[in-house]
Amino acid sequence: MKIQLSMNNKPLSVFSYSSLTDIVLLLLIFFLLTSSFIITEGIKVTLPQARHTTASEQQQIVVTLLNDGRMFLNNNEVLPEQFAEALQEVLSDAERQVIMLSSDRDVPLERAVFVMDEAKSIGATRFFVSTMPRDEHGGEQH
């Protein structure tokens, strides 16, 4: 019994994309898993700097204070006299939820104290202040 093989040296007429799509899919998964995304939604403010910063992964309530006196609660503008009532509506678990205070660098401290005082009056206990990390030379990171 003799096996005959034909030796045709013709170029491949159809290219198989299956291996290429596998590689592209693996690269996509690799980059998605190795990249870290920090998305901050909301009002643009110039944050103060701090040497030690931490990130929280809990449900946050963001309070934003601007230089012009406006105040935002989760991207919705509120008046200072309505702040406690608006915060009460979004604060579902006062002992676990974190209130993130984000303000312009030049906002007076008394406005931040007002926010924390109002929040404590309705039972909030956890606060973070948004900062921007410093580089090693003491300047801003860009």
Contacts in CASP RR format, 6 or more apart in sequence:
PFRMAT RR
TARGET T0000
AUTHOR 0000-0000-0000
METHOD contacts of the structure
MODEL  1
MKIQLSMNNKPLSVFSYSSLTDIVLLLLIFFLLTSSFIITEGIKVTLPQA
RHTTASEQQQIVVTLLNDGRMFLNNNEVLPEQFAEALQEVLSDAERQVIM
LSSDRDVPLERAVFVMDEAKSIGATRFFVSTMPRDEHGGEQH
38 55 0 8 1.000
41 75 0 8 1.000
42 62 0 8 1.000
42 64 0 8 1.000
42 72 0 8 1.000
42 75 0 8 1.000
43 64 0 8 1.000
43 66 0 8 1.000
43 72 0 8 1.000
43 75 0 8 1.000
43 102 0 8 1.000
45 64 0 8 1.000
45 65 0 8 1.000
45 66 0 8 1.000
45 102 0 8 1.000
45 103 0 8 1.000
45 104 0 8 1.000
45 130 0 8 1.000
46 104 0 8 1.000
46 105 0 8 1.000
46 106 0 8 1.000
47 102 0 8 1.000
47 105 0 8 1.000
47 130 0 8 1.000
47 131 0 8 1.000
47 132 0 8 1.000
48 105 0 8 1.000
48 129 0 8 1.000
48 131 0 8 1.000
48 132 0 8 1.000
49 131 0 8 1.000
49 132 0 8 1.000
49 133 0 8 1.000
49 134 0 8 1.000
49 138 0 8 1.000
49 139 0 8 1.000
49 140 0 8 1.000
50 131 0 8 1.000
50 132 0 8 1.000
50 133 0 8 1.000
50 134 0 8 1.000
51 133 0 8 1.000
51 134 0 8 1.000
53 131 0 8 1.000
53 133 0 8 1.000
54 128 0 8 1.000
56 98 0 8 1.000
56 100 0 8 1.000
56 128 0 8 1.000
58 96 0 8 1.000
58 97 0 8 1.000
58 98 0 8 1.000
59 97 0 8 1.000
59 98 0 8 1.000
60 97 0 8 1.000
60 98 0 8 1.000
60 99 0 8 1.000
60 100 0 8 1.000
60 128 0 8 1.000
61 73 0 8 1.000
61 74 0 8 1.000
61 87 0 8 1.000
61 90 0 8 1.000
61 91 0 8 1.000
61 97 0 8 1.000
61 98 0 8 1.000
61 99 0 8 1.000
61 100 0 8 1.000
62 72 0 8 1.000
62 73 0 8 1.000
62 74 0 8 1.000
62 75 0 8 1.000
62 100 0 8 1.000
62 102 0 8 1.000
63 71 0 8 1.000
63 72 0 8 1.000
63 73 0 8 1.000
63 87 0 8 1.000
63 99 0 8 1.000
63 100 0 8 1.000
63 101 0 8 1.000
63 102 0 8 1.000
63 115 0 8 1.000
63 119 0 8 1.000
64 71 0 8 1.000
64 72 0 8 1.000
64 73 0 8 1.000
64 75 0 8 1.000
64 102 0 8 1.000
64 103 0 8 1.000
65 71 0 8 1.000
65 72 0 8 1.000
65 101 0 8 1.000
65 102 0 8 1.000
65 103 0 8 1.000
65 104 0 8 1.000
65 107 0 8 1.000
65 111 0 8 1.000
65 112 0 8 1.000
65 115 0 8 1.000
66 72 0 8 1.000
66 103 0 8 1.000
66 104 0 8 1.000
66 107 0 8 1.000
67 104 0 8 1.000
67 106 0 8 1.000
67 107 0 8 1.000
69 107 0 8 1.000
69 111 0 8 1.000
70 77 0 8 1.000
71 77 0 8 1.000
71 78 0 8 1.000
71 79 0 8 1.000
71 80 0 8 1.000
71 83 0 8 1.000
71 111 0 8 1.000
71 115 0 8 1.000
72 78 0 8 1.000
73 83 0 8 1.000
73 86 0 8 1.000
73 87 0 8 1.000
73 90 0 8 1.000
74 90 0 8 1.000
76 86 0 8 1.000
78 86 0 8 1.000
80 114 0 8 1.000
83 115 0 8 1.000
83 118 0 8 1.000
84 118 0 8 1.000
84 121 0 8 1.000
84 122 0 8 1.000
87 99 0 8 1.000
87 118 0 8 1.000
87 119 0 8 1.000
87 122 0 8 1.000
87 124 0 8 1.000
88 122 0 8 1.000
91 97 0 8 1.000
91 99 0 8 1.000
91 119 0 8 1.000
91 122 0 8 1.000
91 123 0 8 1.000
91 124 0 8 1.000
94 122 0 8 1.000
94 123 0 8 1.000
94 124 0 8 1.000
94 125 0 8 1.000
95 123 0 8 1.000
95 125 0 8 1.000
95 126 0 8 1.000
96 126 0 8 1.000
97 124 0 8 1.000
97 126 0 8 1.000
98 126 0 8 1.000
98 127 0 8 1.000
98 128 0 8 1.000
99 115 0 8 1.000
99 116 0 8 1.000
99 119 0 8 1.000
99 124 0 8 1.000
99 126 0 8 1.000
99 127 0 8 1.000
99 128 0 8 1.000
100 127 0 8 1.000
100 128 0 8 1.000
100 129 0 8 1.000
100 130 0 8 1.000
101 112 0 8 1.000
101 115 0 8 1.000
101 116 0 8 1.000
101 127 0 8 1.000
101 128 0 8 1.000
101 129 0 8 1.000
101 130 0 8 1.000
102 129 0 8 1.000
102 130 0 8 1.000
103 111 0 8 1.000
103 112 0 8 1.000
103 130 0 8 1.000
112 129 0 8 1.000
116 127 0 8 1.000
119 127 0 8 1.000
132 140 0 8 1.000
132 141 0 8 1.000
133 141 0 8 1.000
134 140 0 8 1.000
134 141 0 8 1.000
135 141 0 8 1.000
END
